[in-house]
Amino acid sequence: QVQLVESGGGLVQAGGSLRLSCAASGRTFSRYDMVWFRQAPGKEREFVAAISWSGSNTYYADSVKGRFTISRDSAKNTVSLQMNSLKPEDTAVYYCAAAGRSTYFPRVTQYDYDYWGQGTQVTVSS
């Protein structure tokens, strides 16, 4: 069982930066692939970025590649999403999620993930 709590969302102007964090409970954090999804009003939840259980592999949606960076700190049981050059279309609720480690990476559909945080709002003004 893993419990996830996101933080770091807020309001920022276009071109600005935010850093989201996801704190995970439990001592088996290193056994989980971690991911960020986002959901804008009226839209389906979409994949943003993933990091493997070891931290050695990352994967990004084309829409954020080169602007966002996912990382994890196993000592602190956290996964982070550094978001730079933000655009109004990045406005959404951002969720972190976890799934038991697998040989399949990346997994980019929400149904692959068993544990979810409550989400944090990111609003980018133009």
C-alpha distance (Angstrom), angle and dihedral (degrees) to the residues before:
residue distance angle dihedral
Q1 . . .
V2 3.80 . .
Q3 3.78 127.6 .
L4 3.78 118.3 -158.5
V5 3.80 129.4 -161.4
E6 3.80 121.7 -174.9
S7 3.79 126.2 -155.8
G8 3.78 140.0 165.6
G9 3.78 102.3 69.6
G10 3.78 122.7 135.0
L11 3.77 147.8 121.3
V12 3.79 119.2 -52.0
Q13 3.77 136.2 164.7
A14 3.77 121.5 -110.8
G15 3.78 110.1 -81.9
G16 3.77 92.6 29.5
S17 3.80 131.4 113.8
L18 3.78 138.9 -120.3
R19 3.78 133.1 -179.2
L20 3.78 118.6 -146.6
S21 3.78 122.1 -161.2
C22 3.77 131.4 -163.4
A23 3.78 118.6 -161.8
A24 3.78 116.4 -156.5
S25 3.77 126.4 -158.2
G26 3.76 124.2 -144.4
R27 3.77 134.7 53.9
T28 3.80 96.3 -99.4
F29 3.80 98.0 70.2
S30 3.79 91.0 124.0
R31 3.80 90.1 63.2
Y32 3.78 93.2 65.4
D33 3.75 135.1 84.3
M34 3.80 107.2 -139.5
V35 3.76 130.6 -149.9
W36 3.79 143.7 176.8
F37 3.79 121.8 -137.5
R38 3.77 129.1 177.0
Q39 3.76 136.2 -156.8
A40 3.79 125.4 -160.1
P41 3.82 121.7 -162.2
G42 3.79 111.3 -76.0
K43 3.80 92.8 6.0
E44 3.76 135.3 101.6
R45 3.76 121.3 -102.2
E46 3.79 109.1 -90.9
F47 3.76 135.4 -161.2
V48 3.81 117.2 -107.2
A49 3.81 110.8 169.2
A50 3.79 141.4 -19.3
I51 3.78 136.3 -159.5
S52 3.78 125.7 -166.6
W53 3.79 123.9 -120.4
S54 3.81 90.5 -101.5
G55 3.78 94.3 46.2
S56 3.77 90.4 -126.4
N57 3.79 95.8 109.6
T58 3.79 130.0 52.7
Y59 3.77 133.3 174.8
Y60 3.80 132.9 -171.0
A61 3.75 139.3 -163.6
D62 3.79 111.2 -110.5
S63 3.78 90.2 -117.1
V64 3.82 92.6 64.3
K65 3.79 102.6 28.7
G66 3.78 111.3 128.1
R67 3.81 92.5 16.1
F68 3.82 104.4 59.6
T69 3.79 128.7 52.9
I70 3.79 125.5 -165.5
S71 3.79 120.6 -157.6
R72 3.78 139.5 162.9
D73 3.77 136.2 -148.7
S74 3.78 110.0 -157.6
A75 3.79 92.6 -172.8
K76 3.81 89.6 60.4
N77 3.82 96.6 32.5
T78 3.78 91.7 -125.9
V79 3.77 137.9 130.2
S80 3.78 120.0 -161.3
L81 3.78 137.7 -162.8
Q82 3.79 116.1 -155.1
M83 3.79 108.1 -160.3
N84 3.80 119.0 -165.7
S85 3.80 133.0 173.6
L86 3.77 90.0 23.4
K87 3.78 119.7 -159.9
P88 3.81 130.8 -158.3
E89 3.80 88.4 -110.4
D90 3.82 88.6 63.5
T91 3.80 88.1 70.0
A92 3.81 107.8 121.0
V93 3.76 145.6 105.1
Y94 3.79 107.0 -79.5
Y95 3.79 120.6 -146.1
C96 3.76 131.2 -171.0
A97 3.77 118.9 -149.7
A98 3.79 139.0 -177.3
A99 3.77 136.3 -148.7
G100 3.77 131.3 179.2
R101 3.78 111.7 -91.3
S102 3.74 116.4 -86.8
T103 3.76 141.0 179.4
Y104 3.79 86.4 -118.6
F105 3.77 112.0 86.1
P106 2.91 131.8 -158.7
R107 3.76 106.8 27.7
V108 3.78 107.2 -173.4
T109 3.78 105.8 175.5
Q110 3.78 120.5 91.4
Y111 3.81 91.7 -131.2
D112 3.81 89.8 68.0
Y113 3.80 91.2 66.9
D114 3.77 124.9 81.2
Y115 3.78 103.8 -173.7
W116 3.79 128.0 50.1
G117 3.76 138.2 -178.3
Q118 3.79 123.9 -134.1
G119 3.80 93.8 -104.4
T120 3.79 135.1 -116.7
Q121 3.81 125.1 -124.2
V122 3.79 120.0 -119.9
T123 3.79 117.1 -171.8
V124 3.80 121.7 -176.2
S125 3.78 116.1 -167.4
S126 3.79 122.8 -153.3
